[in-house]
Amino acid sequence: MSNISEIRQLTGEEIHKEILLIKKQNLELRFKKATRQSFKSHLFKNNKRRLAQLLTVEQEVRSILLVIAFSL
């Protein structure tokens, strides 16, 4: 998934799973960097951007649900 419109089509649970996956990948990259194993450094930037997109959409969904809950 490359753009935010594709992320917006995911369910809340799928977004949460993607967030956990990205965080796990970041942890593994940090371990590889710390132990001086070979790793692809560009993945730090890609994961950071992807995580920000996922968290933004997750927050949008939460705020929409709050508005709906308070309007009832």
Stockholm file with secondary structure:
# STOCKHOLM 1.0

chainA/1-72         MSNISEIRQLTGEEIHKEILLIKKQNLELRFKKATRQSFKSHLFKNNKRRLAQLLTVEQEVRSILLVIAFSL
#=GR chainA/1-72 SS CCSHHHHHTSCHHHHHHHHHHHHHHHHHHHHHHHTTCCCCTHHHHHHHHHHHHHHHHHHHHHHHHHHHHHHC
#=GC SS_cons        CCSHHHHHTSCHHHHHHHHHHHHHHHHHHHHHHHTTCCCCTHHHHHHHHHHHHHHHHHHHHHHHHHHHHHHC
//
